[in-house]
Amino acid sequence: MLTCDAAASSPSTTSYALVPSRLDLGVYRGDTFVVTLLLSRPDGTAVDLTGAVVSAHVSDLAGAALIAAFAVVVTPPGTVALSLSPVVTVTLPRHTSWDLEVVWPDTSVQTVAAGQFETRG
């Protein structure tokens, strides 16, 4: 299991293979949330996200109701930065889930990371 607790003052970088990985995240209510992920293959090479659409969302624990969308910035070849503003994090329930999806140029969809998202404070 990969665990990352990120804050605006200390973004984290996590590298994992392109298989659905569990990554639990958390934020202090009302703070800016930022995390940077490096998408890599098992051999360590970065995934080429050219032409892909990357999105990430916070949902209820069942994953049925969308609560918030992360701002997503992709930096080639495989770096993805996710962020939520304080205006968003102040409204989040304590226990939610999140996921990161890639829609590839051939329109196939792949969830590359997901986990729980805890809002404290």
C-alpha positions in Angstrom: 0.0 0.0 0.0 1.2 3.5 -0.8 0.3 6.2 1.6 0.8 9.9 1.1 -0.3 12.7 3.3 0.3 15.9 1.3 0.0 19.6 2.1 0.6 22.8 0.1 4.0 23.4 1.8 5.3 19.9 1.1 4.0 18.3 -2.1 4.8 14.6 -2.4 5.9 12.6 -5.4 4.9 8.9 -5.7 5.9 6.5 -8.5 4.0 3.4 -9.3 3.3 1.0 -12.1 0.2 1.5 -14.3 -1.9 -1.0 -12.5 -4.7 0.2 -10.2 -2.7 1.2 -7.1 -4.1 2.1 -3.7 -3.0 5.5 -2.5 -4.7 6.9 0.6 -4.6 10.7 0.8 -5.6 13.3 3.4 -5.8 17.1 4.0 -6.5 19.4 6.9 -9.9 21.0 6.5 -9.5 24.5 4.8 -5.9 23.9 3.7 -4.7 23.8 0.1 -4.1 20.2 -1.0 -1.4 19.4 -3.6 0.2 16.1 -4.5 2.4 15.2 -7.5 2.4 11.7 -8.9 4.9 10.2 -11.3 3.2 7.6 -13.5 5.8 5.0 -14.4 6.0 1.5 -15.9 7.4 -1.5 -13.9 10.8 -0.9 -15.5 10.8 2.7 -14.1 10.3 4.5 -17.4 7.8 7.3 -17.3 4.4 6.8 -18.9 3.8 8.9 -22.0 0.6 10.8 -21.5 0.6 12.5 -24.8 -3.0 12.7 -26.1 -4.4 11.3 -22.9 -7.0 13.0 -20.7 -6.3 12.8 -17.0 -8.9 13.4 -14.3 -9.3 12.9 -10.6 -12.3 13.1 -8.3 -13.4 12.9 -4.7 -16.5 10.8 -4.2 -18.5 9.4 -1.4 -17.1 6.2 0.1 -19.3 4.1 -2.2 -17.9 6.0 -5.2 -21.3 6.8 -6.4 -21.7 10.5 -5.7 -19.1 13.0 -7.0 -18.2 15.5 -4.4 -15.3 17.5 -6.0 -13.0 17.4 -9.0 -9.2 17.9 -8.5 -7.5 20.5 -10.6 -5.1 18.4 -12.8 -1.8 19.5 -14.4 0.0 17.0 -16.6 3.7 17.6 -17.2 5.3 15.3 -19.8 6.2 12.6 -19.9 4.3 11.2 -16.9 4.0 13.7 -14.0 0.5 14.5 -12.8 -0.2 17.2 -10.2 -3.5 17.2 -8.3 -4.8 20.0 -6.2 -7.8 21.2 -4.3 -8.3 24.8 -3.1 -9.2 25.7 0.5 -12.7 26.7 -0.7 -13.1 23.0 -1.7 -11.4 21.3 1.2 -13.4 23.2 3.8 -16.6 21.6 2.5 -15.4 18.0 2.2 -16.8 15.3 4.5 -14.4 13.6 6.8 -14.3 10.2 5.0 -14.5 10.0 1.2 -12.8 8.2 -1.6 -10.8 9.4 -4.6 -9.6 8.1 -8.0 -7.3 9.1 -10.8 -8.4 8.0 -14.3 -6.6 8.2 -17.7 -8.6 8.3 -20.9 -6.1 7.1 -23.6 -6.2 8.4 -27.2 -7.9 5.1 -28.2 -10.7 6.1 -25.8 -10.0 3.3 -23.4 -10.3 4.3 -19.7 -7.9 3.2 -17.0 -8.1 3.9 -13.3 -4.4 4.1 -12.2 -4.8 5.0 -8.6 -7.6 5.2 -6.0 -8.0 5.1 -2.2 -9.6 6.8 0.7 -9.4 10.6 1.2 -9.6 11.8 4.8 -10.3 15.4 5.7 -9.2 16.2 9.3 -9.8 19.2 11.5 
